[in-house]
């Protein structure tokens, strides 16, 4: 038989227009550096592995698999909405904030990241403007970039979103919704004040916008009093996103959305075409852990550990960093945000830091790709002079050594 030449397709030509615009996560691309021997990483958003309640997770899963009455439910196809007892538990959890939620207001998702994607699938297309904080969570940008969303932004400060700037931006760009991370902002580390939350709701109602409230860190407060979530102030127009990734373990991939019932039904339809349902076995295990009553104590212990690590980072920054460097002082969560003088380009600093065997995330990926009404790109100079530091993944001694290394790199860049 004559030989035939087999050629692979030109995949670039096969991609959809939308797929050509999808880009990888800047943080995921940092992983190539993290395998270097001796590298200290402030780059990820990883919870401390020591906080994972391994015995409790093991007990819950084994208890399900050993129960002939429950194992079929755990291993069979499940409802897209999620395991009803878990949804009822979460609705009750939200009721302490005054949110009039029932199980029908809740959908279980494969982490909060899937929730962001489903919101993009349902609400975002190439004509959609989304109003975000500046900077904002890059995972949300990655989710909505896939649906060709466009952005307009309002900056944050020590009290969170600068809500007084909202009307001018809304009247100019006419966004469809506002995306916020009000508690221990990623990447900023700041918390939106109660006064600003109320003003945000007033603005959203005036301009008939809905709000996406992303709250993965709210339970990890270790200073001050909890502030009521925005969803409790405007349940009729708020999608509240949360997750067990930071309070139990990220590998469980159990998140949830609380929203008006009509909107939840549409998210359910969108999820059906994505993955049918989230693992029933893991949902059931998470419910059993919650029902056992251990979660509040476990979260309190985790928060105390993160507070000690935050303190170690802040103490060493004060001790080692040269003048002219500013940073936030978070009262919860996993991150702080650092600003360097204009003469320091963070891209150059990153290379110097890697040479010192310490890694961080540059600020630029957290800034949306904004454009004017006529399509011209908006450049934010502060994106070149900011960086995010994570303090949850390393122990205090390693954090202090990492800050020393980062300070050496910083001093060298300033000297140039």
matplotlib code that plots the C-alpha trace (Angstrom):
import matplotlib.pyplot as plt

x = [0.0, 1.3, 2.3, 0.0, 1.1, -0.7, -0.8, -2.3, -4.8, -3.7, -5.3, -5.0, -7.2, -9.8, -10.2, -13.3, -12.9, -13.7, -11.2, -8.4, -8.8, -8.5, -5.2, -3.6, -3.5, -0.6, -0.3, -0.4, 2.4, 4.5, 4.6, 7.6, 9.6, 8.2, 10.0, 13.4, 15.1, 14.9, 12.3, 10.1, 6.7, 4.4, 2.8, -0.1, -3.3, -2.9, -4.4, -2.0, -2.2, -2.0, -5.6, -7.1, -9.3, -8.1, -9.5, -12.9, -13.0, -11.9, -14.5, -17.3, -16.4, -15.9, -19.2, -21.0, -19.4, -20.1, -23.7, -25.7, -28.6, -26.4, -23.7, -26.0, -27.0, -23.3, -22.2, -25.2, -26.1, -27.3, -29.5, -27.8, -28.9, -26.9, -27.5, -30.6, -29.5, -26.4, -28.4, -30.8, -27.8, -26.4, -29.7, -29.9, -26.3, -27.2, -30.3, -28.1, -27.3, -31.0, -31.0, -34.4, -32.9, -34.3, -32.8, -34.4, -32.2, -29.0, -27.0, -23.9, -21.0, -17.6, -15.8, -16.5, -14.6, -17.4, -19.9, -18.0, -18.0, -21.7, -22.4, -20.3, -22.2, -25.6, -24.9, -21.8, -21.2, -19.0, -21.2, -21.3, -19.6, -18.7, -17.8, -15.1, -12.8, -9.3, -7.4, -9.6, -9.5, -7.8, -9.8, -13.0, -11.3, -10.2, -13.7, -15.4, -12.7, -13.7, -17.2, -15.6, -16.7, -15.4, -14.6, -14.8, -13.3, -13.3, -10.3, -10.1, -8.6, -8.3, -12.1, -12.6, -14.4, -14.5, -18.3, -18.5, -16.9, -19.5, -22.1, -19.8, -18.4, -21.8, -23.3, -20.4, -20.1, -23.5, -22.3, -24.6, -23.4, -20.9, -18.4, -16.9, -14.8, -15.9, -14.1, -10.3, -10.0, -8.0, -5.5, -5.8, -6.4, -8.8, -12.4, -15.3, -16.8, -20.5, -21.2, -19.8, -21.8, -25.0, -24.1, -23.2, -26.7, -28.3, -26.3, -27.1, -30.8, -30.7, -29.1, -30.8, -27.6, -27.1, -24.2, -21.9, -20.5, -17.6, -16.9, -14.3, -12.5, -15.3, -15.1, -11.3, -11.5, -9.1, -9.5, -12.6, -16.3, -17.9, -19.7, -23.0, -22.8, -24.2, -26.7, -28.4, -28.9, -30.1, -31.2, -33.3, -30.3, -27.3, -25.4, -23.6, -20.7, -18.8, -16.8, -15.4, -12.0, -10.6, -12.4, -12.1, -9.9, -9.7, -9.5, -13.1, -14.3, -17.5, -18.8, -22.2, -24.3, -27.2, -29.4, -33.0, -34.8, -35.4, -31.7, -30.7, -32.9, -31.0, -27.6, -28.9, -29.6, -26.1, -24.5, -26.4, -24.4, -21.1, -20.8, -24.4, -23.7, -21.0, -19.7, -22.5, -20.1, -18.1, -21.2, -22.5, -19.2, -19.1, -22.7, -21.8, -18.9, -21.0, -23.8, -21.3, -20.8, -17.0, -16.7, -16.9, -14.1, -12.0, -12.4, -11.4, -8.2, -7.4, -7.9, -5.5, -2.8, -3.2, -3.1, 0.2, 1.6, 0.3, 1.9, 5.2, 5.1, 4.1, 6.8, 9.5, 8.3, 8.6, 12.0, 13.5, 11.8, 13.4, 11.5, 8.9, 7.3, 3.7, 1.5, -2.0, -2.5, -5.4, -7.6, -8.4, -7.9, -4.7, -3.1, -1.6, -0.9, 2.4, 3.1, 6.7, 8.0, 7.5, 11.2, 10.9, 9.3, 7.8, 8.7, 12.4, 11.9, 10.3, 13.5, 15.6, 13.4, 13.6, 17.4, 17.1, 14.8, 11.6, 8.4, 5.4, 2.7, 3.0, 0.1, -0.6, -2.7, -5.1, -6.0, -8.8, -8.2, -10.1, -11.0, -12.6, -16.0, -14.1, -12.0, -8.7, -6.9, -6.7, -3.3, -3.1, 0.4, 0.0, -0.2, 3.5, 4.3, 2.2, 2.4, 0.5, 2.0, 0.4, 1.2, -1.0, 1.1, 4.4, 5.3, 6.4, 10.1, 10.0, 8.0, 10.6, 13.4, 11.4, 10.8, 14.5, 15.2, 12.5, 13.9, 17.4, 16.0, 14.0, 17.1, 19.1, 16.4, 16.2, 19.9, 19.7]
y = [0.0, 3.5, 5.5, 8.3, 11.5, 12.3, 15.9, 17.4, 20.2, 23.8, 24.3, 28.0, 28.3, 26.0, 28.0, 30.2, 33.9, 33.8, 31.1, 33.1, 35.7, 33.3, 33.7, 31.7, 32.8, 34.9, 33.1, 29.6, 30.7, 31.5, 27.8, 27.3, 29.3, 27.7, 24.3, 26.0, 24.6, 27.1, 29.3, 31.1, 31.9, 34.8, 34.3, 31.9, 32.2, 28.8, 28.1, 26.5, 22.7, 22.4, 23.9, 21.1, 19.0, 15.7, 13.4, 15.0, 14.8, 11.2, 10.3, 12.0, 10.3, 6.9, 7.3, 7.9, 5.0, 2.6, 3.5, 1.5, 4.0, 7.0, 5.6, 5.3, 9.0, 9.9, 7.9, 8.4, 11.4, 14.2, 17.4, 20.3, 22.6, 20.6, 18.4, 19.8, 19.3, 21.4, 24.0, 24.2, 24.6, 27.4, 29.2, 29.0, 30.2, 33.3, 34.0, 35.2, 38.2, 38.8, 37.3, 35.8, 32.7, 29.2, 26.2, 27.5, 30.6, 28.5, 26.6, 24.6, 25.2, 23.6, 26.3, 30.1, 30.0, 28.1, 30.6, 33.4, 31.4, 30.7, 34.4, 35.2, 32.5, 33.9, 37.7, 38.6, 39.0, 41.2, 44.3, 43.9, 46.4, 45.2, 47.6, 46.3, 47.6, 48.6, 46.3, 43.2, 39.4, 38.2, 34.9, 36.9, 38.7, 35.4, 34.0, 37.0, 37.6, 34.2, 35.8, 38.9, 41.2, 44.8, 46.7, 50.0, 50.5, 52.5, 52.5, 51.1, 52.7, 51.6, 51.5, 49.5, 50.7, 54.5, 54.5, 58.3, 57.8, 55.3, 57.6, 59.3, 56.0, 54.4, 57.3, 57.2, 53.5, 52.0, 48.7, 45.8, 44.9, 45.7, 43.1, 43.6, 41.7, 43.6, 41.5, 41.3, 42.1, 40.0, 41.5, 44.6, 43.1, 45.9, 45.7, 47.8, 49.9, 49.5, 53.1, 52.4, 49.2, 51.1, 53.8, 51.1, 49.6, 53.1, 53.6, 50.1, 50.7, 54.1, 52.8, 49.4, 47.4, 44.1, 43.3, 40.3, 40.0, 37.6, 36.7, 33.8, 35.4, 36.9, 34.2, 34.7, 37.9, 38.1, 41.8, 43.9, 43.1, 41.4, 43.8, 42.7, 41.5, 43.5, 40.8, 41.5, 45.1, 44.3, 40.7, 41.5, 42.4, 40.6, 37.4, 36.3, 34.0, 32.0, 28.8, 26.2, 26.5, 28.8, 27.4, 23.6, 22.7, 24.0, 20.5, 19.8, 22.3, 23.2, 26.7, 28.3, 31.2, 32.9, 34.9, 35.6, 32.4, 33.4, 34.0, 30.8, 28.9, 30.4, 29.5, 26.0, 25.8, 27.1, 24.6, 21.7, 22.3, 22.7, 19.7, 18.5, 18.7, 19.1, 15.9, 14.6, 12.6, 15.7, 17.8, 15.2, 15.1, 18.9, 18.9, 16.2, 18.3, 21.4, 19.5, 18.1, 21.7, 21.7, 24.4, 27.6, 26.3, 25.2, 28.5, 30.3, 28.2, 28.9, 32.6, 32.7, 30.9, 33.4, 36.3, 35.2, 34.9, 38.3, 39.7, 38.1, 39.7, 43.1, 43.1, 42.2, 44.7, 47.5, 46.3, 45.6, 47.7, 51.0, 54.2, 55.0, 51.5, 51.3, 48.3, 47.5, 46.0, 43.5, 42.5, 39.2, 37.1, 36.0, 39.0, 42.4, 44.9, 46.6, 49.8, 50.8, 54.2, 55.2, 54.7, 51.0, 48.9, 45.8, 43.6, 44.4, 43.9, 40.5, 39.3, 40.5, 38.8, 35.5, 35.8, 36.1, 33.0, 34.7, 35.1, 37.4, 38.4, 41.6, 44.0, 44.3, 41.1, 42.4, 45.5, 44.9, 45.5, 48.8, 50.6, 53.9, 54.2, 54.4, 51.4, 52.9, 51.1, 52.8, 52.6, 52.6, 53.6, 52.2, 48.7, 48.9, 49.7, 47.4, 43.8, 41.2, 39.3, 36.1, 35.3, 32.2, 29.5, 29.9, 29.7, 32.8, 32.0, 31.4, 34.6, 36.6, 35.2, 35.8, 39.5, 39.9, 38.6, 40.8, 43.8, 43.1, 43.0, 46.2, 48.0, 47.0, 48.2, 51.5, 51.9, 51.7]
z = [0.0, -0.7, 2.3, 3.2, 4.9, 8.1, 9.1, 12.2, 11.9, 12.3, 15.7, 15.7, 12.7, 14.3, 17.4, 17.8, 17.8, 21.5, 22.3, 20.7, 23.3, 26.3, 28.2, 30.9, 34.6, 35.5, 38.8, 37.2, 34.9, 38.0, 38.9, 36.7, 39.3, 42.4, 41.9, 42.3, 45.4, 48.2, 46.6, 49.1, 47.5, 48.4, 45.0, 45.4, 47.3, 49.0, 52.4, 54.9, 54.5, 58.2, 58.4, 56.3, 58.6, 57.2, 59.9, 59.7, 55.9, 56.0, 58.6, 56.6, 53.3, 54.9, 56.8, 53.5, 51.7, 54.5, 54.6, 52.1, 52.3, 51.4, 49.1, 46.1, 46.5, 46.8, 43.7, 41.4, 39.2, 41.3, 41.0, 39.3, 42.0, 44.6, 47.6, 49.2, 52.9, 52.1, 50.4, 53.3, 55.7, 53.6, 53.4, 57.2, 57.5, 55.4, 57.5, 60.3, 58.1, 57.5, 54.0, 53.2, 51.6, 51.2, 49.5, 46.2, 46.4, 46.5, 43.9, 44.7, 42.3, 41.7, 43.7, 43.4, 40.1, 38.4, 39.8, 38.1, 34.9, 35.1, 35.6, 32.6, 30.6, 31.5, 31.5, 29.6, 25.8, 23.7, 24.3, 28.1, 30.3, 33.8, 36.5, 38.9, 41.6, 40.5, 41.1, 41.2, 41.3, 38.2, 38.2, 37.6, 34.7, 33.2, 33.5, 31.9, 29.3, 27.8, 27.1, 25.6, 28.4, 28.6, 31.8, 33.5, 36.9, 40.2, 42.5, 46.0, 49.1, 52.8, 53.0, 49.8, 46.7, 46.3, 45.8, 45.3, 41.9, 40.8, 39.3, 36.8, 35.6, 35.3, 33.4, 31.0, 30.4, 31.3, 32.8, 33.4, 36.9, 39.6, 40.8, 44.3, 46.9, 50.0, 52.6, 52.7, 49.0, 46.7, 45.9, 48.0, 51.5, 52.4, 53.7, 52.4, 55.2, 56.2, 55.1, 51.6, 51.3, 51.9, 49.4, 46.8, 47.2, 46.8, 43.5, 42.2, 42.8, 41.2, 38.0, 38.1, 38.2, 39.9, 42.2, 42.2, 45.8, 45.9, 49.6, 49.9, 52.8, 55.0, 57.7, 58.0, 60.1, 63.0, 63.9, 64.3, 63.9, 61.0, 58.6, 57.1, 53.5, 50.6, 49.8, 53.2, 52.1, 48.6, 48.3, 45.3, 43.1, 44.6, 43.7, 46.8, 46.0, 48.7, 49.0, 51.4, 49.7, 52.4, 55.4, 54.7, 51.7, 48.1, 46.7, 47.7, 45.0, 46.9, 46.5, 46.4, 45.1, 46.9, 44.6, 43.6, 42.7, 39.1, 38.6, 40.3, 37.8, 34.9, 36.6, 37.0, 33.2, 32.5, 34.8, 33.2, 30.0, 31.9, 34.3, 35.1, 38.8, 41.4, 43.1, 45.3, 47.5, 48.4, 48.9, 51.3, 53.1, 53.5, 54.8, 57.4, 58.6, 58.8, 60.6, 63.1, 64.4, 64.1, 61.4, 63.6, 65.9, 62.9, 61.2, 64.4, 64.7, 61.0, 61.4, 64.4, 62.4, 59.6, 62.0, 63.3, 59.7, 58.8, 61.9, 60.9, 57.5, 58.7, 61.4, 58.9, 56.3, 58.9, 59.9, 56.4, 53.7, 52.7, 52.9, 50.2, 50.2, 51.2, 52.1, 53.3, 56.8, 56.4, 59.3, 57.7, 54.6, 53.0, 51.2, 51.4, 48.6, 48.3, 46.3, 45.3, 44.2, 40.5, 39.8, 40.5, 37.7, 39.4, 36.3, 36.9, 40.6, 40.0, 38.1, 41.0, 43.5, 41.7, 41.7, 45.5, 45.6, 46.6, 44.4, 44.4, 42.0, 40.0, 40.2, 36.5, 36.0, 38.6, 36.4, 33.9, 30.2, 30.1, 26.9, 26.2, 24.4, 21.1, 21.9, 22.9, 25.7, 29.1, 30.7, 34.5, 35.6, 39.1, 37.6, 37.0, 40.6, 42.7, 43.8, 45.9, 48.8, 50.2, 53.9, 54.5, 52.8, 54.6, 58.3, 60.2, 60.1, 56.3, 55.9, 57.7, 55.5, 52.4, 53.3, 53.9, 50.5, 48.9, 50.7, 49.3, 45.8, 46.5, 47.7, 44.7, 42.3, 44.2, 44.0, 40.2]

ax = plt.figure().add_subplot(projection="3d")
ax.plot(x, y, z, "-o")
ax.set_aspect("equal")
plt.show()
